Amino acid sequence: MRWFTLVSGIIVTLYLVATKWDQYASGIQFNKSWWPALFVPIYLIALLGMAMGTVRLIVSVIRRKSAPSGLSLLISPLLYVTIHILPTPGYVDGMAHRVQRDFNQQELIEFAKEARRLKIDWTKPSDDSKEKVLSLETKFPSIMRASELQPRVTLAETYVDFFYGSALVGHWGIRIVDGTEEHNPFLKNEDATYKEALPRVWVYQLPY
């Protein structure tokens, strides 16, 4: 049982650390990784094994059937709790790092101005939508190719949204605020996780 508890704890810890890093790395790529979902069954089995083994170990030590040194195996559940409690960089932190590293404020603001000039809006397709997208790709290739995925652009009253995703995996992207006012462009009902990467430039993630 000791070895089962130990192995289960190692699997759980490695999975959590890997998924934490993957979230940040995926944010840098402006993409989503699918591999964590493939290992969820293994993770859940290991988590159950760690929990059952921990309880049995504590009971065994209390009943003096196991040496107190066996409690050293509690390091796994302690690491599990610690990983969840400690503030670690997440998906939007990765996106913010990418924006700060590869782009500048003026470039993104010019991109938003051009999107407004072209009146390009994914929610309002027109006969020349493809030509408008091609124009943006020609003028702002690094922005339009920030991800392997095809970006979409929408125009709101006070900002321009540049985003990816779907209802199945959620949406994520860049929100560029118009004018000179540096206000928070997110509403409470959006339920967004966001961060200001540059003045007037925000990165965000939505669960829908």
C-alpha positions, 0 to 999 in steps of 0.5 A: 500500500505504501508504494501504491500511495507513493506512486499515486502521489507522484503521478498526481504531483507531476500532472498538476505541475505539468498542467500549470506549466502548460496553461502558461505556455499555451497562453504564450502561443495563443492556443489551447493544448489538448493533452491534459484532457487525455490524461484526466482518467489516469489523474483521477485514478491516481488522485483516488489512490493517493486519498485512500492510501493517505487515509489508510496510512494515517489510520495504520500509524494511529493503530501503531501498525505502521512506523511513524516514519511512514507519515513522510508519504504525506508529502504528496497530499501536502504538495497537492494542496500547496500547488493549488494554493500558491499563486502561479502564472496562468493562461492570461499571464502567458498571453500578457508575456507574449504581447509584451515580448512581441508587440508594442502598444502603438502597433496594436492601437494602429491595428484597431484603428485599421479594423475600424476603418475597414469596418471588419466585424466577424459578427457582421460578415460582408461580401468583401470580408475575406479581402478585409482580413487579407488587408489586415494580414498584409499590414499586420502579419505578426498580429494576425499570425500570433497563433496557429488558429485563425483570428476573428475581429469584432468592433464594440463601441469602446474597444476592438476585440481580436480573439480565438476559440469557440463555445466548446473551449471558450474564447480568448484574445486581445481587447484594445481600448479606443481613445486615450482613457485607460479603463477596464473594458470588461463587464462583470457578467462577462465572467472574464479572466483578464490582465492589462498587458500594455496601456489600453491593451488587455488580454483575456479568457472567457469560459464560453 
